[in-house]
């Protein structure tokens, strides 16, 4: 439990070590990166076993950092952050396994990768809005270099777009936080101090502050209409980075919305609630439809991420304990599933066939050439559609139940999104893996068959099994996480917001 | 006036070290070193560093003495920190001295650099209009010469001439403003001027004087619309001169004018933090700040020359610094000093990288940086730290500077006045700024090097200076209170 802050330090140390060793040997950098990620994940799992769920944050570190502004280096954990810490460890480990084949400037790749992970751990552990913001920004810069250097398709454009959107989002957050801090004469950047400071202002200011902070974080969570960076960036990113970006970094935004933005002002939240909810619903449906017509395999996954993150935002907007606990569960579930989908598309299929065009893939009998990839993708697709037995089912169901309690119309509209998700997932499974290869198709297939695709390597298998195991385990036993999340929502910080609804 | 010569000598020990050092460098060069071309450069560099370090030690340990020599100088925490800061920046800029193959007369260059530094330290402590003007001119005249020092390059001559013409004009405005102030109050001491003006109340003549002073201030800070010299000077001047102009000169100028505006003219400040706006210098400074933020950030987007890009980024930073000036008198000078000092460190570093690279060929276009990570990992790593600090990415010092200044401005009156909204504008524009800073880093860290580019050899002094600057940026970012707590 008390070792949790070490996840941050271990990641940054590992980054330095990978940078130094990577200039000598690529394998050393890989091993260092894997060991670092495993150590950090191990720390989160060890903390999880001894975790006693309770309302409110449990202190880890609290020392003055910049006394001139009342800023404390304050780390703490509750069930929500623990859920996301475990997810970070899992996604980071899997991502490194799927990056095993990086040969160009390997040390630098893993150094940036681990620095990004260190920033993510920092955000989830922060109990001071300023510290959270600092870690959030630390996570931004590595993303640019990971995509611009090691990415594919239009990578420099995608990298710049993703980073500028992230940074613009964080600028909105900074503006909102400073407004609350300075105008409300706060004594520091602790969450409760900021809430108190915001409460001292008039309703217009409160609404402005909440809108700025929420919009800033929601940009990183891929809320419509600021979602366009996500598909472009995630498609351009190298596989390991796409897994981490879609799987974990988008959750930073949603986590910021929940932890920092929502509690700021209950009065202003009531005003903004319908706007947030409808933007989330539009995101779910619009991104779903866009995913339905993509020609690029990876773009389908990119837009599906936006659609699924819409559920998280809808759960937050519904603002009752059921919906919000579902949203947190969906964060975890989507982190695992998006990682799997990106891994299959980016690593298992693209690195072997060198195409992501569905029209080209249609000509390949992938289910015969890459049976393992096909099985993993089908399972991940089923999980993504929200079929019972996988983590997507309890998560989306909980969100929809909670939303129904808040506003049945929202739940109905979002439920349409579930159908669309089923449609685009089934389409892409059918087209990419099980396209009909009748006799007239045999001829174009022949060249591919004469050059058999490289077999799936052990790191890919281990990574895929880890993620599959997680989504199935959670599908069968969602209470493992819900038991952590529900008590955390009883804390006074959330109580003012999460009114109504049966828990 | 009580003529306390002993106190004056004590207070001016750093300046004495600098001037004696400069004269010694010239003498040794004339008598001995000029006949040994191989060592000439090293002798000048070593002597220059020694006298700068001695001066820095004297400045840092001299302590706060309050008013010195009848109030001609004021040694408060701000002066002590600024004197130490400008000397430190000069120490980091000097090792960029190109070797004698590219820069003839290294001894003269070093000596003039020391004179410029003397000007900066005097500016930091001046509390008297006449001394302030003389210090400013000593610094400016030295910088004009330094900017035009590279006799092999027409661009350097152009830089020197442009800087001189603009600077001369600004000095004329300043002197005119000062003479009006003296005429209004018949005193040269800032505290007495403040007392006089508080009695008299605002007069039209005072506002004429204010505008004159602000023109000179805008020039010194490279703020729009007085920025026109900056891109050309940054482009043409030798790297150490450009580094000094962009960093130490800016820090000293900001402190001088902050002291002048808040210490001498605070009765004419006007309000700009919350409505209704009243006339004074603060609304004008806010106007200049807004113009600089917009022009600097948008102008930088169009640049393909890395030095000009840094110049436009300097204009943008000047806008943020001017916002800090508006808050300095109310919420303390700590944020302003921290921002200016750490900005100076990052700029000296960025020009240091450019200077070190120039030993292997010209560095003007962004593409000249291509593949730096392969040619010199040290330079690439340092450049990343400096540029990201300029962009305001935590945990580097640049972020905390911006944060501290913006917070102190918002504490004046929240968003109820124009400066509050200027802060929001500045925060929004920082996303624009990240774009052009990443363009630099994209070339340095991502792009592959052009064919046949040799690896870069960095001299030991330059490498140490860059590492110290980078280390300071990281350390001050992790412990901002080390500086913020001084005031």
Interface residues (C-beta under 8 A of the other chain):
Chain A: X65 X66 X67 X68 X69 X133 X134 X137 X138 X140 X141 X144 X145 X148 X149 X156 X160 X163 X164 X167 X168 X171 X174 X175 X178 X179 X181 X182 X183 X205 X208
Chain B: X334 X388 X393 X394 X395 X399 X400 X403 X404 X406 X407 X410 X411 X414 X415 X423 X424 X427 X428 X430 X431 X434 X435 X438 X441 X442 X445 X446 X480 X481 X484 X485
